[in-house]
Amino acid sequence: MSPRKTPPHPLARTIRQLRRERELSQEALANAAGIHPKHLSEIERGNKDPRATTVARLAEALGVSVGDLYGRSDERGADHLQ
């Protein structure tokens, strides 16, 4: 079994990155988004695909747009969305 260093898909990686940049715990972000911390953990590890409504609530809690969550998944960052 290989160790996991990053979540397997870009949305998960972006959510985790933004949460850490904002110095939020999983519990704090989950509470702000109205989801269970365990569910957020599963999303960040790439084990669960969040519903669109969950993505929207996470984006709002992180202070970004849904497009930013998807757009930041490549190495260019969110600037290309402008």
N, CA, C and O atoms as a Maestro MAE file, in Angstrom:
{
 s_m_m2io_version
 :::
 2.0.0
}

f_m_ct {
 s_m_title
 :::
 protein
 m_atom[328] {
  # First column is atom index #
  i_m_mmod_type
  r_m_x_coord
  r_m_y_coord
  r_m_z_coord
  i_m_residue_number
  s_m_chain_name
  s_m_pdb_residue_name
  s_m_pdb_atom_name
  i_m_atomic_number
  :::
  1 25 0.849 -1.166 0.000 1 A "MET " " N  " 7
  2 3 0.000 0.000 0.000 1 A "MET " " CA " 6
  3 2 0.899 1.234 0.000 1 A "MET " " C  " 6
  4 15 1.805 1.338 0.827 1 A "MET " " O  " 8
  5 25 0.660 2.161 -0.909 2 A "SER " " N  " 7
  6 3 1.482 3.356 -0.981 2 A "SER " " CA " 6
  7 2 0.912 4.454 -0.072 2 A "SER " " C  " 6
  8 15 -0.304 4.573 0.071 2 A "SER " " O  " 8
  9 25 1.790 5.250 0.537 3 A "PRO " " N  " 7
  10 3 1.307 6.320 1.414 3 A "PRO " " CA " 6
  11 2 0.652 7.430 0.598 3 A "PRO " " C  " 6
  12 15 1.081 7.734 -0.514 3 A "PRO " " O  " 8
  13 25 -0.380 8.022 1.159 4 A "ARG " " N  " 7
  14 3 -1.058 9.125 0.476 4 A "ARG " " CA " 6
  15 2 -0.419 10.432 0.905 4 A "ARG " " C  " 6
  16 15 -0.370 10.758 2.091 4 A "ARG " " O  " 8
  17 25 0.069 11.171 -0.076 5 A "LYS " " N  " 7
  18 3 0.654 12.471 0.221 5 A "LYS " " CA " 6
  19 2 -0.305 13.585 -0.158 5 A "LYS " " C  " 6
  20 15 -0.324 14.624 0.502 5 A "LYS " " O  " 8
  21 25 -1.091 13.401 -1.192 6 A "THR " " N  " 7
  22 3 -2.062 14.394 -1.615 6 A "THR " " CA " 6
  23 2 -3.353 13.685 -1.983 6 A "THR " " C  " 6
  24 15 -3.336 12.519 -2.378 6 A "THR " " O  " 8
  25 25 -4.467 14.384 -1.855 7 A "PRO " " N  " 7
  26 3 -5.729 13.777 -2.270 7 A "PRO " " CA " 6
  27 2 -5.679 13.404 -3.748 7 A "PRO " " C  " 6
  28 15 -4.965 14.038 -4.525 7 A "PRO " " O  " 8
  29 25 -6.423 12.393 -4.133 8 A "PRO " " N  " 7
  30 3 -6.331 11.886 -5.491 8 A "PRO " " CA " 6
  31 2 -6.934 12.767 -6.574 8 A "PRO " " C  " 6
  32 15 -6.538 12.636 -7.733 8 A "PRO " " O  " 8
  33 25 -7.859 13.648 -6.265 9 A "HIS " " N  " 7
  34 3 -8.377 14.469 -7.347 9 A "HIS " " CA " 6
  35 2 -8.329 15.946 -7.007 9 A "HIS " " C  " 6
  36 15 -8.316 16.322 -5.834 9 A "HIS " " O  " 8
  37 25 -8.305 16.785 -8.037 10 A "PRO " " N  " 7
  38 3 -8.037 18.208 -7.871 10 A "PRO " " CA " 6
  39 2 -8.995 18.959 -6.939 10 A "PRO " " C  " 6
  40 15 -8.547 19.816 -6.178 10 A "PRO " " O  " 8
  41 25 -10.275 18.667 -6.974 11 A "LEU " " N  " 7
  42 3 -11.207 19.379 -6.098 11 A "LEU " " CA " 6
  43 2 -10.850 19.133 -4.641 11 A "LEU " " C  " 6
  44 15 -10.824 20.074 -3.848 11 A "LEU " " O  " 8
  45 25 -10.579 17.909 -4.281 12 A "ALA " " N  " 7
  46 3 -10.205 17.561 -2.912 12 A "ALA " " CA " 6
  47 2 -8.931 18.285 -2.504 12 A "ALA " " C  " 6
  48 15 -8.836 18.829 -1.403 12 A "ALA " " O  " 8
  49 25 -7.965 18.285 -3.392 13 A "ARG " " N  " 7
  50 3 -6.685 18.942 -3.120 13 A "ARG " " CA " 6
  51 2 -6.881 20.445 -2.923 13 A "ARG " " C  " 6
  52 15 -6.264 21.034 -2.035 13 A "ARG " " O  " 8
  53 25 -7.719 21.063 -3.727 14 A "THR " " N  " 7
  54 3 -7.958 22.498 -3.636 14 A "THR " " CA " 6
  55 2 -8.667 22.857 -2.337 14 A "THR " " C  " 6
  56 15 -8.297 23.829 -1.679 14 A "THR " " O  " 8
  57 25 -9.680 22.084 -1.962 15 A "ILE " " N  " 7
  58 3 -10.396 22.346 -0.705 15 A "ILE " " CA " 6
  59 2 -9.417 22.267 0.461 15 A "ILE " " C  " 6
  60 15 -9.406 23.146 1.323 15 A "ILE " " O  " 8
  61 25 -8.609 21.237 0.493 16 A "ARG " " N  " 7
  62 3 -7.631 21.080 1.578 16 A "ARG " " CA " 6
  63 2 -6.633 22.237 1.581 16 A "ARG " " C  " 6
  64 15 -6.318 22.788 2.635 16 A "ARG " " O  " 8
  65 25 -6.141 22.599 0.406 17 A "GLN " " N  " 7
  66 3 -5.159 23.683 0.307 17 A "GLN " " CA " 6
  67 2 -5.741 25.005 0.819 17 A "GLN " " C  " 6
  68 15 -5.098 25.710 1.597 17 A "GLN " " O  " 8
  69 25 -6.953 25.335 0.382 18 A "LEU " " N  " 7
  70 3 -7.580 26.581 0.820 18 A "LEU " " CA " 6
  71 2 -7.860 26.563 2.322 18 A "LEU " " C  " 6
  72 15 -7.676 27.574 3.000 18 A "LEU " " O  " 8
  73 25 -8.295 25.444 2.831 19 A "ARG " " N  " 7
  74 3 -8.559 25.334 4.274 19 A "ARG " " CA " 6
  75 2 -7.282 25.585 5.055 19 A "ARG " " C  " 6
  76 15 -7.289 26.313 6.049 19 A "ARG " " O  " 8
  77 25 -6.192 24.989 4.612 20 A "ARG " " N  " 7
  78 3 -4.920 25.167 5.310 20 A "ARG " " CA " 6
  79 2 -4.396 26.595 5.180 20 A "ARG " " C  " 6
  80 15 -3.861 27.151 6.139 20 A "ARG " " O  " 8
  81 25 -4.549 27.193 3.988 21 A "GLU " " N  " 7
  82 3 -4.128 28.587 3.791 21 A "GLU " " CA " 6
  83 2 -4.858 29.520 4.756 21 A "GLU " " C  " 6
  84 15 -4.304 30.521 5.209 21 A "GLU " " O  " 8
  85 25 -6.103 29.177 5.062 22 A "ARG " " N  " 7
  86 3 -6.909 30.002 5.958 22 A "ARG " " CA " 6
  87 2 -6.752 29.595 7.428 22 A "ARG " " C  " 6
  88 15 -7.400 30.137 8.323 22 A "ARG " " O  " 8
  89 25 -5.871 28.626 7.633 23 A "GLU " " N  " 7
  90 3 -5.576 28.118 8.975 23 A "GLU " " CA " 6
  91 2 -6.841 27.660 9.707 23 A "GLU " " C  " 6
  92 15 -7.041 27.950 10.887 23 A "GLU " " O  " 8
  93 25 -7.682 26.937 8.971 24 A "LEU " " N  " 7
  94 3 -8.903 26.375 9.534 24 A "LEU " " CA " 6
  95 2 -8.719 24.887 9.781 24 A "LEU " " C  " 6
  96 15 -8.089 24.186 8.989 24 A "LEU " " O  " 8
  97 25 -9.268 24.420 10.874 25 A "SER " " N  " 7
  98 3 -9.306 22.983 11.103 25 A "SER " " CA " 6
  99 2 -10.414 22.396 10.231 25 A "SER " " C  " 6
  100 15 -11.270 23.125 9.730 25 A "SER " " O  " 8
  101 25 -10.391 21.090 10.057 26 A "GLN " " N  " 7
  102 3 -11.486 20.454 9.330 26 A "GLN " " CA " 6
  103 2 -12.799 20.703 10.056 26 A "GLN " " C  " 6
  104 15 -13.829 20.946 9.428 26 A "GLN " " O  " 8
  105 25 -12.758 20.641 11.364 27 A "GLU " " N  " 7
  106 3 -13.972 20.853 12.153 27 A "GLU " " CA " 6
  107 2 -14.522 22.264 11.952 27 A "GLU " " C  " 6
  108 15 -15.731 22.440 11.800 27 A "GLU " " O  " 8
  109 25 -13.647 23.268 11.950 28 A "ALA " " N  " 7
  110 3 -14.096 24.653 11.774 28 A "ALA " " CA " 6
  111 2 -14.719 24.862 10.392 28 A "ALA " " C  " 6
  112 15 -15.774 25.485 10.270 28 A "ALA " " O  " 8
  113 25 -14.064 24.341 9.355 29 A "LEU " " N  " 7
  114 3 -14.615 24.496 8.006 29 A "LEU " " CA " 6
  115 2 -15.919 23.723 7.869 29 A "LEU " " C  " 6
  116 15 -16.886 24.231 7.300 29 A "LEU " " O  " 8
  117 25 -15.951 22.519 8.378 30 A "ALA " " N  " 7
  118 3 -17.176 21.712 8.291 30 A "ALA " " CA " 6
  119 2 -18.333 22.423 8.979 30 A "ALA " " C  " 6
  120 15 -19.438 22.477 8.440 30 A "ALA " " O  " 8
  121 25 -18.086 22.968 10.165 31 A "ASN " " N  " 7
  122 3 -19.144 23.688 10.874 31 A "ASN " " CA " 6
  123 2 -19.605 24.908 10.086 31 A "ASN " " C  " 6
  124 15 -20.803 25.179 10.005 31 A "ASN " " O  " 8
  125 25 -18.662 25.642 9.507 32 A "ALA " " N  " 7
  126 3 -19.015 26.830 8.719 32 A "ALA " " CA " 6
  127 2 -19.834 26.461 7.480 32 A "ALA " " C  " 6
  128 15 -20.685 27.231 7.035 32 A "ALA " " O  " 8
  129 25 -19.566 25.278 6.932 33 A "ALA " " N  " 7
  130 3 -20.274 24.833 5.727 33 A "ALA " " CA " 6
  131 2 -21.527 24.029 6.049 33 A "ALA " " C  " 6
  132 15 -22.292 23.684 5.149 33 A "ALA " " O  " 8
  133 25 -21.739 23.730 7.322 34 A "GLY " " N  " 7
  134 3 -22.925 22.976 7.710 34 A "GLY " " CA " 6
  135 2 -22.869 21.502 7.355 34 A "GLY " " C  " 6
  136 15 -23.896 20.885 7.074 34 A "GLY " " O  " 8
  137 25 -21.663 20.937 7.367 35 A "ILE " " N  " 7
  138 3 -21.519 19.506 7.108 35 A "ILE " " CA " 6
  139 2 -20.782 18.872 8.283 35 A "ILE " " C  " 6
  140 15 -20.202 19.576 9.110 35 A "ILE " " O  " 8
  141 25 -20.805 17.568 8.356 36 A "HIS " " N  " 7
  142 3 -20.133 16.849 9.434 36 A "HIS " " CA " 6
  143 2 -18.631 16.827 9.156 36 A "HIS " " C  " 6
  144 15 -18.227 16.614 8.012 36 A "HIS " " O  " 8
  145 25 -17.800 17.040 10.167 37 A "PRO " " N  " 7
  146 3 -16.349 17.007 9.962 37 A "PRO " " CA " 6
  147 2 -15.842 15.709 9.324 37 A "PRO " " C  " 6
  148 15 -14.888 15.728 8.546 37 A "PRO " " O  " 8
  149 25 -16.469 14.609 9.648 38 A "LYS " " N  " 7
  150 3 -16.070 13.332 9.052 38 A "LYS " " CA " 6
  151 2 -16.333 13.331 7.546 38 A "LYS " " C  " 6
  152 15 -15.558 12.767 6.773 38 A "LYS " " O  " 8
  153 25 -17.426 13.963 7.141 39 A "HIS " " N  " 7
  154 3 -17.748 14.051 5.714 39 A "HIS " " CA " 6
  155 2 -16.695 14.903 4.997 39 A "HIS " " C  " 6
  156 15 -16.244 14.551 3.907 39 A "HIS " " O  " 8
  157 25 -16.304 16.031 5.618 40 A "LEU " " N  " 7
  158 3 -15.262 16.863 5.023 40 A "LEU " " CA " 6
  159 2 -13.964 16.084 4.896 40 A "LEU " " C  " 6
  160 15 -13.279 16.186 3.878 40 A "LEU " " O  " 8
  161 25 -13.620 15.317 5.901 41 A "SER " " N  " 7
  162 3 -12.410 14.500 5.847 41 A "SER " " CA " 6
  163 2 -12.461 13.534 4.664 41 A "SER " " C  " 6
  164 15 -11.474 13.367 3.947 41 A "SER " " O  " 8
  165 25 -13.604 12.907 4.468 42 A "GLU " " N  " 7
  166 3 -13.764 11.980 3.341 42 A "GLU " " CA " 6
  167 2 -13.640 12.708 1.996 42 A "GLU " " C  " 6
  168 15 -13.062 12.176 1.049 42 A "GLU " " O  " 8
  169 25 -14.181 13.919 1.921 43 A "ILE " " N  " 7
  170 3 -14.078 14.715 0.690 43 A "ILE " " CA " 6
  171 2 -12.622 15.065 0.423 43 A "ILE " " C  " 6
  172 15 -12.134 14.887 -0.693 43 A "ILE " " O  " 8
  173 25 -11.924 15.562 1.444 44 A "GLU " " N  " 7
  174 3 -10.532 15.974 1.271 44 A "GLU " " CA " 6
  175 2 -9.620 14.804 0.910 44 A "GLU " " C  " 6
  176 15 -8.625 14.991 0.209 44 A "GLU " " O  " 8
  177 25 -9.939 13.628 1.367 45 A "ARG " " N  " 7
  178 3 -9.130 12.453 1.021 45 A "ARG " " CA " 6
  179 2 -9.518 11.860 -0.326 45 A "ARG " " C  " 6
  180 15 -8.871 10.934 -0.814 45 A "ARG " " O  " 8
  181 25 -10.577 12.397 -0.923 46 A "GLY " " N  " 7
  182 3 -11.005 11.909 -2.220 46 A "GLY " " CA " 6
  183 2 -11.830 10.650 -2.154 46 A "GLY " " C  " 6
  184 15 -12.025 9.984 -3.171 46 A "GLY " " O  " 8
  185 25 -12.323 10.306 -0.963 47 A "ASN " " N  " 7
  186 3 -13.132 9.100 -0.803 47 A "ASN " " CA " 6
  187 2 -14.606 9.335 -1.084 47 A "ASN " " C  " 6
  188 15 -15.354 8.385 -1.315 47 A "ASN " " O  " 8
  189 25 -15.028 10.591 -1.066 48 A "LYS " " N  " 7
  190 3 -16.425 10.943 -1.349 48 A "LYS " " CA " 6
  191 2 -16.461 12.071 -2.359 48 A "LYS " " C  " 6
  192 15 -15.681 13.019 -2.272 48 A "LYS " " O  " 8
  193 25 -17.362 11.967 -3.311 49 A "ASP " " N  " 7
  194 3 -17.604 13.058 -4.245 49 A "ASP " " CA " 6
  195 2 -18.732 13.897 -3.675 49 A "ASP " " C  " 6
  196 15 -19.849 13.405 -3.516 49 A "ASP " " O  " 8
  197 25 -18.455 15.163 -3.366 50 A "PRO " " N  " 7
  198 3 -19.490 15.990 -2.753 50 A "PRO " " CA " 6
  199 2 -20.577 16.377 -3.748 50 A "PRO " " C  " 6
  200 15 -20.328 16.512 -4.946 50 A "PRO " " O  " 8
  201 25 -21.780 16.552 -3.227 51 A "ARG " " N  " 7
  202 3 -22.875 17.057 -4.038 51 A "ARG " " CA " 6
  203 2 -22.587 18.510 -4.388 51 A "ARG " " C  " 6
  204 15 -21.780 19.169 -3.733 51 A "ARG " " O  " 8
  205 25 -23.250 18.996 -5.417 52 A "ALA " " N  " 7
  206 3 -23.068 20.391 -5.839 52 A "ALA " " CA " 6
  207 2 -23.400 21.359 -4.713 52 A "ALA " " C  " 6
  208 15 -22.729 22.379 -4.550 52 A "ALA " " O  " 8
  209 25 -24.433 21.045 -3.936 53 A "THR " " N  " 7
  210 3 -24.805 21.938 -2.831 53 A "THR " " CA " 6
  211 2 -23.716 21.968 -1.762 53 A "THR " " C  " 6
  212 15 -23.476 23.009 -1.150 53 A "THR " " O  " 8
  213 25 -23.066 20.849 -1.537 54 A "THR " " N  " 7
  214 3 -21.976 20.790 -0.560 54 A "THR " " CA " 6
  215 2 -20.781 21.591 -1.057 54 A "THR " " C  " 6
  216 15 -20.154 22.314 -0.283 54 A "THR " " O  " 8
  217 25 -20.463 21.469 -2.336 55 A "VAL " " N  " 7
  218 3 -19.363 22.248 -2.919 55 A "VAL " " CA " 6
  219 2 -19.662 23.734 -2.776 55 A "VAL " " C  " 6
  220 15 -18.777 24.515 -2.425 55 A "VAL " " O  " 8
  221 25 -20.903 24.129 -3.045 56 A "ALA " " N  " 7
  222 3 -21.281 25.537 -2.929 56 A "ALA " " CA " 6
  223 2 -21.135 26.033 -1.494 56 A "ALA " " C  " 6
  224 15 -20.669 27.149 -1.267 56 A "ALA " " O  " 8
  225 25 -21.530 25.212 -0.530 57 A "ARG " " N  " 7
  226 3 -21.411 25.608 0.879 57 A "ARG " " CA " 6
  227 2 -19.954 25.681 1.313 57 A "ARG " " C  " 6
  228 15 -19.587 26.563 2.089 57 A "ARG " " O  " 8
  229 25 -19.126 24.776 0.829 58 A "LEU " " N  " 7
  230 3 -17.700 24.829 1.138 58 A "LEU " " CA " 6
  231 2 -17.061 26.066 0.517 58 A "LEU " " C  " 6
  232 15 -16.248 26.735 1.155 58 A "LEU " " O  " 8
  233 25 -17.425 26.367 -0.717 59 A "ALA " " N  " 7
  234 3 -16.885 27.562 -1.377 59 A "ALA " " CA " 6
  235 2 -17.248 28.815 -0.588 59 A "ALA " " C  " 6
  236 15 -16.401 29.678 -0.355 59 A "ALA " " O  " 8
  237 25 -18.501 28.908 -0.183 60 A "GLU " " N  " 7
  238 3 -18.938 30.066 0.591 60 A "GLU " " CA " 6
  239 2 -18.167 30.162 1.912 60 A "GLU " " C  " 6
  240 15 -17.721 31.244 2.294 60 A "GLU " " O  " 8
  241 25 -18.015 29.054 2.593 61 A "ALA " " N  " 7
  242 3 -17.307 29.044 3.870 61 A "ALA " " CA " 6
  243 2 -15.834 29.418 3.701 61 A "ALA " " C  " 6
  244 15 -15.226 29.987 4.608 61 A "ALA " " O  " 8
  245 25 -15.268 29.099 2.544 62 A "LEU " " N  " 7
  246 3 -13.872 29.430 2.261 62 A "LEU " " CA " 6
  247 2 -13.711 30.820 1.662 62 A "LEU " " C  " 6
  248 15 -12.593 31.319 1.535 62 A "LEU " " O  " 8
  249 25 -14.830 31.449 1.295 63 A "GLY " " N  " 7
  250 3 -14.780 32.790 0.728 63 A "GLY " " CA " 6
  251 2 -14.332 32.835 -0.716 63 A "GLY " " C  " 6
  252 15 -13.714 33.805 -1.155 63 A "GLY " " O  " 8
  253 25 -14.645 31.781 -1.455 64 A "VAL " " N  " 7
  254 3 -14.294 31.713 -2.875 64 A "VAL " " CA " 6
  255 2 -15.527 31.287 -3.668 64 A "VAL " " C  " 6
  256 15 -16.540 30.889 -3.093 64 A "VAL " " O  " 8
  257 25 -15.431 31.373 -4.979 65 A "SER " " N  " 7
  258 3 -16.530 30.889 -5.817 65 A "SER " " CA " 6
  259 2 -16.362 29.392 -6.069 65 A "SER " " C  " 6
  260 15 -15.284 28.830 -5.880 65 A "SER " " O  " 8
  261 25 -17.439 28.772 -6.495 66 A "VAL " " N  " 7
  262 3 -17.363 27.355 -6.870 66 A "VAL " " CA " 6
  263 2 -16.350 27.196 -8.003 66 A "VAL " " C  " 6
  264 15 -15.578 26.238 -8.017 66 A "VAL " " O  " 8
  265 25 -16.355 28.126 -8.943 67 A "GLY " " N  " 7
  266 3 -15.389 28.087 -10.041 67 A "GLY " " CA " 6
  267 2 -13.957 28.117 -9.553 67 A "GLY " " C  " 6
  268 15 -13.083 27.463 -10.123 67 A "GLY " " O  " 8
  269 25 -13.714 28.889 -8.484 68 A "ASP " " N  " 7
  270 3 -12.369 28.932 -7.916 68 A "ASP " " CA " 6
  271 2 -11.961 27.560 -7.384 68 A "ASP " " C  " 6
  272 15 -10.807 27.158 -7.526 68 A "ASP " " O  " 8
  273 25 -12.896 26.846 -6.776 69 A "LEU " " N  " 7
  274 3 -12.566 25.514 -6.260 69 A "LEU " " CA " 6
  275 2 -12.139 24.578 -7.387 69 A "LEU " " C  " 6
  276 15 -11.226 23.768 -7.223 69 A "LEU " " O  " 8
  277 25 -12.800 24.699 -8.517 70 A "TYR " " N  " 7
  278 3 -12.438 23.857 -9.649 70 A "TYR " " CA " 6
  279 2 -11.271 24.439 -10.432 70 A "TYR " " C  " 6
  280 15 -10.415 23.699 -10.916 70 A "TYR " " O  " 8
  281 25 -11.233 25.755 -10.560 71 A "GLY " " N  " 7
  282 3 -10.197 26.412 -11.349 71 A "GLY " " CA " 6
  283 2 -8.826 26.360 -10.730 71 A "GLY " " C  " 6
  284 15 -7.824 26.319 -11.444 71 A "GLY " " O  " 8
  285 25 -8.762 26.360 -9.409 72 A "ARG " " N  " 7
  286 3 -7.466 26.319 -8.744 72 A "ARG " " CA " 6
  287 2 -6.853 24.938 -8.813 72 A "ARG " " C  " 6
  288 15 -5.715 24.751 -8.384 72 A "ARG " " O  " 8
  289 25 -7.574 23.970 -9.340 73 A "SER " " N  " 7
  290 3 -7.069 22.600 -9.356 73 A "SER " " CA " 6
  291 2 -5.883 22.430 -10.286 73 A "SER " " C  " 6
  292 15 -5.096 21.496 -10.130 73 A "SER " " O  " 8
  293 25 -5.746 23.335 -11.263 74 A "ASP " " N  " 7
  294 3 -4.536 23.265 -12.068 74 A "ASP " " CA " 6
  295 2 -3.521 24.226 -11.461 74 A "ASP " " C  " 6
  296 15 -3.862 25.007 -10.574 74 A "ASP " " O  " 8
  297 25 -2.320 24.177 -11.916 75 A "GLU " " N  " 7
  298 3 -1.249 24.940 -11.290 75 A "GLU " " CA " 6
  299 2 -1.305 26.427 -11.619 75 A "GLU " " C  " 6
  300 15 -0.519 27.197 -11.067 75 A "GLU " " O  " 8
  301 25 -2.207 26.859 -12.499 76 A "ARG " " N  " 7
  302 3 -2.284 28.270 -12.873 76 A "ARG " " CA " 6
  303 2 -2.965 29.103 -11.798 76 A "ARG " " C  " 6
  304 15 -2.800 30.322 -11.777 76 A "ARG " " O  " 8
  305 25 -3.717 28.485 -10.915 77 A "GLY " " N  " 7
  306 3 -4.444 29.243 -9.895 77 A "GLY " " CA " 6
  307 2 -5.742 29.761 -10.447 77 A "GLY " " C  " 6
  308 15 -6.148 29.386 -11.547 77 A "GLY " " O  " 8
  309 25 -6.401 30.624 -9.696 78 A "ALA " " N  " 7
  310 3 -7.722 31.121 -10.056 78 A "ALA " " CA " 6
  311 2 -7.663 32.281 -11.045 78 A "ALA " " C  " 6
  312 15 -8.707 32.692 -11.552 78 A "ALA " " O  " 8
  313 25 -6.478 32.823 -11.337 79 A "ASP " " N  " 7
  314 3 -6.370 34.009 -12.184 79 A "ASP " " CA " 6
  315 2 -6.960 33.806 -13.565 79 A "ASP " " C  " 6
  316 15 -7.452 34.762 -14.165 79 A "ASP " " O  " 8
  317 25 -6.928 32.602 -14.081 80 A "HIS " " N  " 7
  318 3 -7.417 32.375 -15.429 80 A "HIS " " CA " 6
  319 2 -8.938 32.436 -15.521 80 A "HIS " " C  " 6
  320 15 -9.488 32.400 -16.622 80 A "HIS " " O  " 8
  321 25 -9.622 32.527 -14.391 81 A "LEU " " N  " 7
  322 3 -11.076 32.595 -14.401 81 A "LEU " " CA " 6
  323 2 -11.576 34.002 -14.682 81 A "LEU " " C  " 6
  324 15 -12.745 34.183 -15.022 81 A "LEU " " O  " 8
  325 25 -10.729 34.981 -14.548 82 A "GLN " " N  " 7
  326 3 -11.115 36.387 -14.715 82 A "GLN " " CA " 6
  327 2 -11.405 36.699 -16.158 82 A "GLN " " C  " 6
  328 15 -11.745 37.835 -16.488 82 A "GLN " " O  " 8
  :::
 }
 m_bond[327] {
  # First column is bond index #
  i_m_from
  i_m_to
  i_m_order
  :::
  1 1 2 1
  2 2 3 1
  3 3 4 2
  4 3 5 1
  5 5 6 1
  6 6 7 1
  7 7 8 2
  8 7 9 1
  9 9 10 1
  10 10 11 1
  11 11 12 2
  12 11 13 1
  13 13 14 1
  14 14 15 1
  15 15 16 2
  16 15 17 1
  17 17 18 1
  18 18 19 1
  19 19 20 2
  20 19 21 1
  21 21 22 1
  22 22 23 1
  23 23 24 2
  24 23 25 1
  25 25 26 1
  26 26 27 1
  27 27 28 2
  28 27 29 1
  29 29 30 1
  30 30 31 1
  31 31 32 2
  32 31 33 1
  33 33 34 1
  34 34 35 1
  35 35 36 2
  36 35 37 1
  37 37 38 1
  38 38 39 1
  39 39 40 2
  40 39 41 1
  41 41 42 1
  42 42 43 1
  43 43 44 2
  44 43 45 1
  45 45 46 1
  46 46 47 1
  47 47 48 2
  48 47 49 1
  49 49 50 1
  50 50 51 1
  51 51 52 2
  52 51 53 1
  53 53 54 1
  54 54 55 1
  55 55 56 2
  56 55 57 1
  57 57 58 1
  58 58 59 1
  59 59 60 2
  60 59 61 1
  61 61 62 1
  62 62 63 1
  63 63 64 2
  64 63 65 1
  65 65 66 1
  66 66 67 1
  67 67 68 2
  68 67 69 1
  69 69 70 1
  70 70 71 1
  71 71 72 2
  72 71 73 1
  73 73 74 1
  74 74 75 1
  75 75 76 2
  76 75 77 1
  77 77 78 1
  78 78 79 1
  79 79 80 2
  80 79 81 1
  81 81 82 1
  82 82 83 1
  83 83 84 2
  84 83 85 1
  85 85 86 1
  86 86 87 1
  87 87 88 2
  88 87 89 1
  89 89 90 1
  90 90 91 1
  91 91 92 2
  92 91 93 1
  93 93 94 1
  94 94 95 1
  95 95 96 2
  96 95 97 1
  97 97 98 1
  98 98 99 1
  99 99 100 2
  100 99 101 1
  101 101 102 1
  102 102 103 1
  103 103 104 2
  104 103 105 1
  105 105 106 1
  106 106 107 1
  107 107 108 2
  108 107 109 1
  109 109 110 1
  110 110 111 1
  111 111 112 2
  112 111 113 1
  113 113 114 1
  114 114 115 1
  115 115 116 2
  116 115 117 1
  117 117 118 1
  118 118 119 1
  119 119 120 2
  120 119 121 1
  121 121 122 1
  122 122 123 1
  123 123 124 2
  124 123 125 1
  125 125 126 1
  126 126 127 1
  127 127 128 2
  128 127 129 1
  129 129 130 1
  130 130 131 1
  131 131 132 2
  132 131 133 1
  133 133 134 1
  134 134 135 1
  135 135 136 2
  136 135 137 1
  137 137 138 1
  138 138 139 1
  139 139 140 2
  140 139 141 1
  141 141 142 1
  142 142 143 1
  143 143 144 2
  144 143 145 1
  145 145 146 1
  146 146 147 1
  147 147 148 2
  148 147 149 1
  149 149 150 1
  150 150 151 1
  151 151 152 2
  152 151 153 1
  153 153 154 1
  154 154 155 1
  155 155 156 2
  156 155 157 1
  157 157 158 1
  158 158 159 1
  159 159 160 2
  160 159 161 1
  161 161 162 1
  162 162 163 1
  163 163 164 2
  164 163 165 1
  165 165 166 1
  166 166 167 1
  167 167 168 2
  168 167 169 1
  169 169 170 1
  170 170 171 1
  171 171 172 2
  172 171 173 1
  173 173 174 1
  174 174 175 1
  175 175 176 2
  176 175 177 1
  177 177 178 1
  178 178 179 1
  179 179 180 2
  180 179 181 1
  181 181 182 1
  182 182 183 1
  183 183 184 2
  184 183 185 1
  185 185 186 1
  186 186 187 1
  187 187 188 2
  188 187 189 1
  189 189 190 1
  190 190 191 1
  191 191 192 2
  192 191 193 1
  193 193 194 1
  194 194 195 1
  195 195 196 2
  196 195 197 1
  197 197 198 1
  198 198 199 1
  199 199 200 2
  200 199 201 1
  201 201 202 1
  202 202 203 1
  203 203 204 2
  204 203 205 1
  205 205 206 1
  206 206 207 1
  207 207 208 2
  208 207 209 1
  209 209 210 1
  210 210 211 1
  211 211 212 2
  212 211 213 1
  213 213 214 1
  214 214 215 1
  215 215 216 2
  216 215 217 1
  217 217 218 1
  218 218 219 1
  219 219 220 2
  220 219 221 1
  221 221 222 1
  222 222 223 1
  223 223 224 2
  224 223 225 1
  225 225 226 1
  226 226 227 1
  227 227 228 2
  228 227 229 1
  229 229 230 1
  230 230 231 1
  231 231 232 2
  232 231 233 1
  233 233 234 1
  234 234 235 1
  235 235 236 2
  236 235 237 1
  237 237 238 1
  238 238 239 1
  239 239 240 2
  240 239 241 1
  241 241 242 1
  242 242 243 1
  243 243 244 2
  244 243 245 1
  245 245 246 1
  246 246 247 1
  247 247 248 2
  248 247 249 1
  249 249 250 1
  250 250 251 1
  251 251 252 2
  252 251 253 1
  253 253 254 1
  254 254 255 1
  255 255 256 2
  256 255 257 1
  257 257 258 1
  258 258 259 1
  259 259 260 2
  260 259 261 1
  261 261 262 1
  262 262 263 1
  263 263 264 2
  264 263 265 1
  265 265 266 1
  266 266 267 1
  267 267 268 2
  268 267 269 1
  269 269 270 1
  270 270 271 1
  271 271 272 2
  272 271 273 1
  273 273 274 1
  274 274 275 1
  275 275 276 2
  276 275 277 1
  277 277 278 1
  278 278 279 1
  279 279 280 2
  280 279 281 1
  281 281 282 1
  282 282 283 1
  283 283 284 2
  284 283 285 1
  285 285 286 1
  286 286 287 1
  287 287 288 2
  288 287 289 1
  289 289 290 1
  290 290 291 1
  291 291 292 2
  292 291 293 1
  293 293 294 1
  294 294 295 1
  295 295 296 2
  296 295 297 1
  297 297 298 1
  298 298 299 1
  299 299 300 2
  300 299 301 1
  301 301 302 1
  302 302 303 1
  303 303 304 2
  304 303 305 1
  305 305 306 1
  306 306 307 1
  307 307 308 2
  308 307 309 1
  309 309 310 1
  310 310 311 1
  311 311 312 2
  312 311 313 1
  313 313 314 1
  314 314 315 1
  315 315 316 2
  316 315 317 1
  317 317 318 1
  318 318 319 1
  319 319 320 2
  320 319 321 1
  321 321 322 1
  322 322 323 1
  323 323 324 2
  324 323 325 1
  325 325 326 1
  326 326 327 1
  327 327 328 2
  :::
 }
}
